[in-house]
Amino acid sequence: MNTVHALIVTGGPLPSCDFPLPETQLVIVADSGGDHAEELGLEVDLMIGDFDSCSEEAIEKAKEIRRFPVDKDVTDLELALAAAIEKNCSSVTIITSARGRFDHTFGNIVVASSNRWSELEIDLLVDDSYVKIIRDKAKLTGNPSDKLTLLAIGGTAFGITSNGLKWELDGLDLSAGSGLGISNEFTAHEVEISVAEGAVLSIQSFDNC
């Protein structure tokens, strides 16, 4: 069974919260993410982008370089996720930030939620929030009173159930655009979420970051 986990570091500002990074077998960076990777003490396996905002030093240190034109029809994150699939990864953690351009941050989350990457288990570290795309089952860890928002993506998510939330879900159907899943709370250190059909975006906020 393939269990390769990739870490993707995007361009823009680094997250403002110091999350522990997961164990990874592959580091992919998008453009200036190469400089961020060095700050994080990561060795870059693959660098993707037009390199208009990355230092020459970071480019030279990357094991593999894939250079693309500035004018292209896909984002660097899309290229990085496609590369993760090409390299037989089973899961990906994306490091990004909301402290830069809002359209970039929102776009990164939307791109990561696309069904194109359904064969990957994907989560994101976004400043003081942990974001996960749930298509089947997931276990989330945290502390009682941590805020958790669940949003349906790509259409209605059917049969959502939970264990460990203040307002438990028991087979809930959540339509895209509904705010019903906003601002739930952990009641334990572990929460289980399952989705019978469709996909849910979970956003966990931490007060201590």
C-alpha positions as CSV (number, residue, x, y, z in Angstrom):
1,M,0.0,0.0,0.0
2,N,1.4,3.4,-1.0
3,T,1.9,5.7,2.0
4,V,4.0,8.5,0.6
5,H,3.2,11.8,2.2
6,A,4.2,15.1,0.5
7,L,4.6,18.5,2.0
8,I,3.7,21.4,-0.4
9,V,5.0,24.9,0.6
10,T,3.2,27.7,-1.3
11,G,4.5,31.2,-2.1
12,G,3.3,34.3,-0.2
13,P,3.8,34.8,3.5
14,L,4.6,31.9,5.8
15,P,1.9,30.9,8.3
16,S,1.9,33.0,11.4
17,C,1.4,30.1,13.7
18,D,4.2,27.6,14.5
19,F,2.5,24.3,13.8
20,P,4.6,21.1,14.1
21,L,5.2,19.8,10.6
22,P,4.1,16.2,9.8
23,E,6.6,13.5,8.8
24,T,7.1,13.7,5.0
25,Q,8.8,11.7,2.3
26,L,8.7,14.4,-0.3
27,V,8.9,18.2,-0.2
28,I,7.4,20.2,-3.1
29,V,7.6,24.0,-3.2
30,A,5.9,26.6,-5.4
31,D,8.2,29.5,-6.3
32,S,9.1,31.6,-3.2
33,G,8.0,28.6,-1.2
34,G,11.6,27.5,-1.8
35,D,12.9,30.2,0.5
36,H,10.2,29.4,3.1
37,A,11.3,25.8,3.0
38,E,14.9,26.8,3.9
39,E,13.5,28.8,6.9
40,L,11.6,25.7,8.0
41,G,14.7,23.6,7.7
42,L,13.4,21.5,4.8
43,E,15.3,20.0,1.9
44,V,13.4,20.6,-1.4
45,D,12.9,17.6,-3.6
46,L,10.9,19.5,-6.3
47,M,10.5,23.2,-7.1
48,I,7.7,24.4,-9.4
49,G,6.9,27.8,-10.8
50,D,8.1,30.7,-12.9
51,F,10.6,31.6,-10.2
52,D,9.9,35.3,-10.4
53,S,9.9,35.6,-6.6
54,C,12.4,32.9,-5.5
55,S,16.0,33.5,-4.6
56,E,18.7,31.9,-6.8
57,E,20.2,30.3,-3.7
58,A,16.9,28.4,-3.1
59,I,16.7,27.3,-6.8
60,E,20.2,26.0,-6.7
61,K,19.5,23.9,-3.6
62,A,16.4,22.1,-5.0
63,K,17.0,18.6,-6.2
64,E,14.6,18.9,-9.2
65,I,13.4,22.1,-11.0
66,R,10.4,22.5,-13.2
67,R,10.2,25.9,-14.7
68,F,6.9,27.2,-16.2
69,P,6.1,30.5,-18.0
70,V,4.5,33.4,-16.1
71,D,1.5,33.3,-18.3
72,K,-0.2,29.9,-17.8
73,D,-3.7,28.5,-17.3
74,V,-3.0,26.7,-14.0
75,T,-1.7,27.8,-10.6
76,D,1.5,26.7,-9.0
77,L,-0.5,24.8,-6.4
78,E,-2.3,22.9,-9.2
79,L,1.1,22.0,-10.7
80,A,2.4,20.9,-7.3
81,L,-0.6,18.6,-6.6
82,A,-0.4,17.1,-10.1
83,A,3.3,16.4,-9.3
84,A,2.4,14.7,-6.0
85,I,0.0,12.3,-7.9
86,E,2.7,11.7,-10.5
87,K,5.1,10.8,-7.8
88,N,2.6,8.3,-6.3
89,C,1.8,10.2,-3.1
90,S,-1.2,9.1,-1.0
91,S,-1.5,12.3,1.1
92,V,-0.4,15.9,1.0
93,T,-0.1,18.7,3.6
94,I,-0.2,22.2,2.1
95,I,1.5,25.1,4.0
96,T,0.0,28.5,3.2
97,S,-1.1,31.7,4.8
98,A,-4.1,34.1,4.8
99,R,-1.8,37.1,5.5
100,G,-1.2,37.8,1.8
101,R,-3.6,38.3,-1.0
102,F,-7.1,37.0,-0.1
103,D,-7.8,35.7,-3.7
104,H,-4.6,33.6,-3.5
105,T,-5.6,32.1,-0.1
106,F,-9.2,31.4,-1.1
107,G,-8.0,30.1,-4.5
108,N,-5.6,27.7,-2.8
109,I,-8.4,26.2,-0.6
110,V,-10.8,25.9,-3.6
111,V,-8.1,24.3,-5.7
112,A,-7.2,21.8,-2.9
113,S,-10.9,20.9,-2.6
114,S,-11.3,19.9,-6.2
115,N,-12.4,16.4,-7.1
116,R,-9.3,16.3,-9.4
117,W,-7.3,15.3,-6.4
118,S,-9.8,12.9,-4.8
119,E,-7.1,10.2,-4.7
120,L,-5.1,12.3,-2.3
121,E,-5.8,12.8,1.3
122,I,-5.3,16.6,1.7
123,D,-5.0,19.0,4.6
124,L,-3.7,22.5,4.9
125,L,-2.0,24.6,7.6
126,V,-3.3,28.1,7.2
127,D,-2.0,30.4,10.0
128,D,-4.0,29.6,13.1
129,S,-6.3,27.2,11.3
130,Y,-6.1,23.5,10.3
131,V,-8.1,22.7,7.2
132,K,-8.9,19.2,6.0
133,I,-10.8,17.9,3.0
134,I,-13.0,15.0,4.2
135,R,-14.4,12.6,1.6
136,D,-14.9,9.6,3.8
137,K,-13.7,9.6,7.5
138,A,-11.3,11.7,9.5
139,K,-10.0,12.0,13.1
140,L,-9.2,15.5,14.2
141,T,-7.2,16.3,17.4
142,G,-7.4,19.4,19.5
143,N,-8.7,20.6,22.8
144,P,-12.2,21.1,24.2
145,S,-13.7,24.4,23.1
146,D,-11.6,24.5,19.8
147,K,-13.9,25.8,17.1
148,L,-14.7,23.6,14.1
149,T,-16.6,24.6,11.0
150,L,-17.8,22.1,8.4
151,L,-18.7,23.3,4.9
152,A,-20.0,21.2,2.0
153,I,-17.9,21.6,-1.1
154,G,-18.8,20.7,-4.7
155,G,-22.4,20.0,-3.9
156,T,-24.4,18.5,-1.1
157,A,-22.5,16.3,1.4
158,F,-24.8,13.5,2.6
159,G,-24.9,11.5,5.8
160,I,-22.5,13.5,7.9
161,T,-22.0,12.1,11.4
162,S,-19.7,13.2,14.2
163,N,-18.5,12.1,17.6
164,G,-16.9,14.6,20.0
165,L,-18.7,17.8,19.1
166,K,-20.9,20.1,21.2
167,W,-23.7,19.8,18.5
168,E,-23.4,16.3,17.2
169,L,-24.3,15.4,13.7
170,D,-26.3,12.3,13.0
171,G,-26.7,11.6,9.3
172,L,-26.9,15.3,8.4
173,D,-27.2,16.3,4.8
174,L,-25.3,19.6,4.3
175,S,-25.9,21.6,1.2
176,A,-23.2,23.8,-0.5
177,G,-23.6,27.4,0.7
178,S,-25.3,26.4,4.0
179,G,-23.9,28.0,7.2
180,L,-25.4,25.2,9.4
181,G,-21.9,23.7,10.1
182,I,-20.3,27.0,11.1
183,S,-18.8,27.3,14.6
184,N,-19.3,24.0,16.2
185,E,-17.0,23.1,19.1
186,F,-14.8,20.2,20.3
187,T,-15.9,18.6,23.6
188,A,-13.0,16.2,23.7
189,H,-9.4,15.9,22.5
190,E,-10.4,13.9,19.4
191,V,-13.3,14.4,17.0
192,E,-14.5,11.8,14.4
193,I,-16.2,13.0,11.3
194,S,-17.6,10.7,8.6
195,V,-19.3,11.5,5.3
196,A,-21.4,9.0,3.4
197,E,-21.3,10.8,0.1
198,G,-19.7,14.0,-1.1
199,A,-17.1,16.1,0.5
200,V,-16.7,18.4,3.5
201,L,-14.2,21.1,4.3
202,S,-13.4,21.1,8.0
203,I,-11.7,24.3,9.4
204,Q,-10.3,24.0,12.9
205,S,-9.3,27.2,14.7
206,F,-6.9,27.4,17.5
207,D,-7.0,30.2,20.1
208,N,-3.3,29.7,21.2
209,C,-1.6,30.7,17.9
